[in-house]
Each structure stands twice: as C-alpha cells, then as structure tokens.
C-alpha cells in the first residue's frame, strides 16, 4: 500500500522513457500472443509476429466501440475477446458489456487517488454510480488500493448524503465535478459543515471557475480521464499541468477517421492500448480528442502528458441528406496527396452547402473538386490553403449550421 506522504505511487512513475517503452513492449507482445492463442480477434487484426517497437502499433487496425457492439451481439457478453478473471459484468449504453476484476487496483485508479492526496486515514464519499455501470467500483477499487475507507453513496438523496458525510466524517469526495457542489450547497442550507479537503473527479467537465470555488472552500480538486472499458487513462497531479498518462496504458493520438499517429502537439483522436492481461484491448479508439504535450510534469512523474478532453472525434455529419464521415475525409487526403482536409457544412438560405478546405501546394483545384465528389459522394466548393492554415483542433468535419 503506498504511503500518501510520498510524492509517487510507485517507481513506475519515474522510469526513463526508454525503460518504460522497453517494459511496455514486453507486455504488449504478451497481450498479442494471448489474443492470437485465443483467436479472440478476426484474422489480420493481430500480426503473426512480435512487435519490434511500440511504433509498430500503428500498423494494427483501430478497434472502435461500434466494433465491440457488433461483436458482442454475435458472441455475448464480451464478443469473444480474451477475457479472464471476471468478477463483475457491467453494462454501459450501447449496450456494451465490460468485465470487472477484484485483483489489486484492477482499473488502476489508485495512482490517481494517490496523486490527489487521498490515502490511509481518509474516508471517501464515492458518488459514482454502482448500478450496471462500473464507475462506482472503479473508484472504490482505487480507494482500497491507497488504504482509504469508502462510503458507497452513489447519486441522489442529497440530504442523506450530507447527513452521512457529517456523521461519518468523510474527508474526500469522488464523483462528477458538479455533484460535489450540490452536496456542499445542501449542507450549507442545512447548517452543516463538512470535512471534505480532497476531491477526485471525472466523467464530466471540470470548469476552472468550479475548481476555484472548491479551492475557496478548502477543497483541492483534481480530475482524471477514465473509461468503463479501459479504466484510468490519464490523471492530474498537484502540478495541474496537463494530464499524466497512466502507467498501465499506451496512448496514441491519431488523425480522426484513421489509425495514423499525428505529430506531438497536434489534436487528434485518443487511441489506447491496455496492458491489463485480464482484458487486453489493442488500439481501442475512445472517440475523444486530445493532444500530447511536450516535456514532463513538474511533479516529477516522467510519463507523457495529454491536454485533457478537447471534444469528440466522431464528427459524422449529414449534408444534403448524405452522411459524411471522418473516414471519407481521410480517404480524400490519401487519394489526393494533400496535407490536410476539412469539410465545412453551412446553410445557404434553406439549402445545405459543402465547402472543402485543404492544405496543399501545386494542386489542381478542378481535379481536387472531382476527387471530392467521387470520395464524399457530394459536390462542393474547394479552397486550397497554405500549410499550417487549418486550426489545430482535431476537426476534419466542421458543422457550422445553426439549428436555432
């Protein structure tokens, strides 16, 4: 059990980049071997040999949630994946079924709670849901990993939440960013003073004004980025400079609609390879946008950082009654050789119009317009821009139509 007086959860957090890559490569190759042996994925998804470096992950296909839904419909509950040591089965919207284990820190949330200053002697009021979805168990598992006690509160019955927090002496909150304010406001209304000094939040946006309000009330609030399928992906430390990648995952940022990694600092879709041997997900697309930050956190943790949640990567949009998908935009880039492309949907009176912007040099606009029509199955205007002109926001489809 980690000592919360120590700055780091374990020695994994301070590995050199080379050591981390070498050790993660061994685990990834073991995961791939396990998948091949179990024949858990269709032919071609798992290569025949070991990867020589983590960069080789880019040649494997991306696995999307829609793929999981289809696989699980054919082969319930886990779609034939190489799943082991299942203690719980959870259901998320889709529906998607996720396994859960009870071995030490199965979702790796302890690392985040330790970074948030939570540990032995704390009582965590866990306001994540315990019914069907795994969020409640994810944070409870993390609390056990750092030696904290848990009040399994869930959401709702706010007066009872206040009474329990007061009577038990809860010192830390876990839940969505905004629900803590509901509890604090209700406590104020009831004339009660609560003992919260720490908050570990996720599952929603933590706005700077809300974080400051908690700070003004004596509560240090940090956030993590986690999913039901993958557990903890990244988390804040007290430095609050980006989100540090968890040691149990490998994160790539790829161009939406593709599996192609983008340059450091460029916004793209978060794709995660899990190192959990009980549920090996290889290149699992989260559908979220983020970017890798340069450098390391001032807190001393050496893993890479991401900027946090920056929007959704699934930008599929219907224009003139036809769906335009990020994959089609990626296909347009590949076929034409342009550097980047962005499809913009607008309204002209009561009609949809499509405008395509590309970054390129020496491109024949007439030929490009034909390629647009052939690839996107729609006609639209084309504008050629200089390199670096398009915003670095991860958008390949920008719906600018107003629906007010």
Residue pairs with C-beta under 8 A, 6 or more apart in sequence:
1 120
1 145
1 146
1 147
2 9
2 10
2 110
2 114
2 119
2 145
2 146
2 147
3 119
4 114
4 117
4 118
4 119
4 120
4 146
4 147
7 299
7 300
8 14
8 114
8 300
8 301
9 110
9 111
9 114
9 115
10 111
10 247
12 20
12 247
13 111
13 247
13 300
13 301
13 302
13 303
14 300
14 301
14 302
15 23
15 302
15 303
16 302
17 302
20 247
20 302
20 303
21 53
21 54
24 54
24 250
24 275
25 51
25 53
25 54
27 275
27 277
28 51
28 54
28 57
28 250
28 273
28 275
28 282
29 50
29 51
30 277
31 273
31 274
31 275
31 277
31 280
31 282
32 46
32 47
32 50
32 51
32 282
33 50
34 82
34 277
34 280
35 41
35 46
35 82
35 280
35 282
36 46
36 48
37 82
38 82
39 80
40 80
40 81
40 82
41 63
41 80
41 81
41 282
44 61
45 60
45 61
45 63
45 282
46 60
46 282
47 59
47 60
51 57
54 250
57 250
57 252
57 273
57 282
57 283
58 252
58 259
58 260
58 261
60 259
60 282
60 283
61 259
61 283
62 254
62 258
62 259
62 271
62 283
62 284
62 285
63 281
63 282
63 283
63 284
63 285
64 284
64 285
64 287
65 94
65 96
65 229
65 285
65 287
68 79
68 94
68 96
68 229
69 94
69 95
69 96
70 79
71 79
71 80
71 81
72 78
72 79
72 96
72 97
74 80
76 97
77 89
77 97
78 97
78 99
81 279
81 280
81 281
82 280
83 99
83 278
83 279
84 277
84 278
85 101
85 103
85 278
86 99
86 100
86 101
86 278
87 100
87 101
87 102
88 99
88 100
88 101
88 102
88 134
88 137
89 97
89 98
89 99
89 100
90 97
90 98
90 99
90 100
90 132
90 133
90 134
90 137
90 228
91 97
91 98
91 132
91 133
92 98
92 132
92 133
92 134
92 228
96 228
96 229
98 134
98 228
98 229
98 279
99 278
99 279
100 106
100 107
100 134
100 137
101 278
102 141
103 278
104 145
105 111
105 141
105 142
105 144
105 145
106 141
106 231
106 276
106 278
107 134
107 137
107 138
107 141
107 142
107 226
107 231
107 232
108 142
108 231
108 232
108 246
108 247
108 248
108 276
109 138
109 139
109 141
109 142
109 143
109 145
109 224
109 226
109 231
109 232
110 141
110 142
110 143
110 144
110 145
110 146
111 142
111 232
111 235
111 246
111 247
112 142
112 200
112 222
112 224
112 226
112 232
112 235
112 236
112 246
113 119
113 124
113 139
113 142
113 143
113 145
113 146
113 148
113 174
113 200
114 146
115 222
115 235
115 236
115 237
115 238
115 244
115 299
116 172
116 198
116 199
116 200
116 220
116 222
116 236
117 198
117 220
117 238
118 124
118 143
118 146
118 148
118 172
118 198
118 200
119 146
119 147
119 148
120 146
120 147
120 148
121 147
121 148
121 171
122 143
122 146
122 148
122 149
122 171
122 172
122 198
123 148
123 149
123 150
123 151
123 168
123 169
123 170
123 171
123 172
124 139
124 143
124 148
124 149
124 150
124 151
124 170
124 171
124 172
124 173
124 174
124 200
125 151
125 153
125 161
125 164
125 165
125 170
125 172
125 173
125 174
125 175
125 183
125 196
126 136
126 139
126 140
126 143
126 150
126 151
126 152
126 153
126 154
126 174
126 175
127 153
127 154
127 155
127 161
127 173
127 174
127 175
127 176
127 179
127 180
127 183
128 135
128 136
128 138
128 139
128 154
128 155
128 174
128 175
128 176
128 203
129 135
129 136
129 154
129 155
130 136
130 137
130 152
130 154
131 154
133 228
134 228
135 202
135 203
135 228
136 152
136 154
138 226
138 228
138 231
138 232
139 174
139 200
140 150
140 152
142 232
143 149
143 150
143 174
144 150
148 172
151 164
151 165
151 168
151 170
153 161
153 164
155 175
155 179
158 182
158 183
158 186
159 186
159 190
161 183
161 186
162 183
162 186
162 187
162 190
162 192
162 194
163 192
164 170
165 183
165 187
165 194
165 195
165 196
166 187
166 192
166 193
166 194
169 195
170 194
170 195
170 196
171 195
171 196
171 197
171 198
172 196
172 197
172 198
172 199
172 200
173 180
173 183
173 196
173 198
173 199
173 200
173 201
173 219
174 199
174 200
174 201
175 201
175 203
176 201
176 202
176 203
176 204
177 201
177 203
177 204
177 205
177 206
177 207
177 210
177 211
177 221
177 223
178 204
178 210
180 196
180 199
180 201
180 214
180 219
180 221
181 210
181 213
181 214
183 194
184 194
184 196
184 217
187 193
187 194
196 219
197 218
197 219
197 220
198 219
198 220
198 221
199 214
199 219
199 220
199 221
199 222
200 222
200 223
200 224
201 221
201 222
201 223
201 224
202 223
202 224
202 225
202 226
205 309
206 221
206 223
210 221
211 221
214 220
214 221
215 221
220 238
222 235
222 236
222 237
222 238
222 240
223 235
223 236
223 243
223 308
224 232
224 233
224 234
224 235
224 236
224 243
225 232
225 233
225 234
225 235
225 243
225 288
225 306
225 308
225 309
226 232
226 233
227 233
227 286
229 274
229 279
229 281
229 284
230 249
230 272
230 274
230 281
230 284
230 286
231 246
231 248
231 274
231 276
232 246
232 248
232 249
233 245
233 246
233 249
233 251
233 270
233 272
233 286
234 243
234 244
234 245
234 246
234 251
234 305
234 306
234 308
235 243
235 244
235 246
236 242
236 243
236 244
237 244
237 297
237 299
237 301
238 299
239 297
239 298
239 299
241 293
241 297
241 298
241 305
242 293
242 297
242 305
242 306
242 307
242 308
243 305
243 306
243 307
243 308
244 297
244 299
244 301
244 303
244 304
244 305
245 251
245 303
245 304
245 305
245 306
246 303
247 303
248 274
248 275
248 276
249 272
249 273
249 274
249 275
250 272
250 273
250 275
251 270
251 271
251 272
251 292
251 304
251 306
252 261
252 270
252 271
252 272
252 273
252 283
253 261
253 262
253 266
253 267
253 268
253 269
253 270
253 271
253 290
253 291
253 292
253 306
254 260
254 261
254 262
254 268
254 269
254 271
254 285
255 262
255 268
255 269
255 330
255 396
256 268
256 269
256 289
256 313
256 314
256 315
256 326
256 329
256 330
256 394
256 395
256 396
257 325
257 326
257 327
257 328
257 329
257 330
257 396
258 326
258 327
258 330
259 271
259 283
260 330
261 268
262 268
264 291
264 292
264 294
265 291
265 292
265 293
265 294
265 392
266 291
266 392
267 289
267 290
267 291
267 310
267 392
267 393
267 394
268 289
268 290
268 291
268 313
268 394
269 285
269 286
269 287
269 288
269 289
269 313
269 394
270 285
270 286
270 288
270 289
270 290
270 306
270 313
271 283
271 284
271 285
271 286
272 281
272 283
272 284
272 286
273 281
273 282
273 283
273 284
274 280
274 281
274 282
274 284
285 313
286 313
287 312
287 313
287 314
288 309
288 310
288 311
288 312
288 313
289 309
289 310
289 311
289 312
289 313
289 393
289 394
290 306
290 307
290 308
290 309
290 310
291 306
291 307
291 310
291 392
291 394
292 304
292 305
292 306
293 304
293 305
293 306
293 307
295 305
296 302
296 305
297 305
310 393
310 394
311 393
311 394
311 395
313 326
313 394
314 326
315 326
315 395
315 396
315 397
315 398
315 399
316 323
316 324
316 325
316 326
316 397
317 323
317 324
317 343
317 345
317 397
317 399
318 324
319 343
319 345
319 352
319 354
319 378
320 351
320 352
320 354
320 378
322 377
322 378
324 343
324 345
324 354
324 376
324 378
324 397
325 397
326 396
326 397
328 375
328 376
329 341
329 342
329 343
329 376
329 396
329 397
330 396
331 375
332 338
332 341
332 356
332 371
332 372
332 375
332 376
333 339
333 340
333 341
333 358
335 371
335 375
336 358
336 360
336 363
336 368
336 371
337 360
338 358
338 359
338 360
338 363
338 368
339 358
339 359
339 360
339 387
340 358
340 359
340 390
341 356
341 357
341 358
341 359
341 396
342 356
342 357
342 358
342 390
342 395
342 396
342 397
342 398
343 354
343 355
343 356
343 376
343 380
343 396
343 397
343 398
344 354
344 355
344 356
344 357
344 398
344 400
345 352
345 353
345 354
345 397
345 398
345 399
345 400
345 401
346 352
346 353
346 354
346 355
346 400
346 401
347 353
347 401
347 402
352 401
353 380
353 381
354 376
354 378
354 379
354 380
354 381
355 380
355 381
355 382
355 383
356 368
356 372
356 376
356 380
356 381
356 382
356 383
357 382
357 383
357 385
357 389
357 390
358 368
358 382
358 383
358 384
358 385
359 384
359 385
359 386
359 387
359 388
359 389
359 390
360 368
360 384
360 385
361 386
361 387
363 384
365 382
365 384
368 382
368 384
369 379
369 380
369 381
369 382
372 378
372 379
372 380
372 382
373 379
373 380
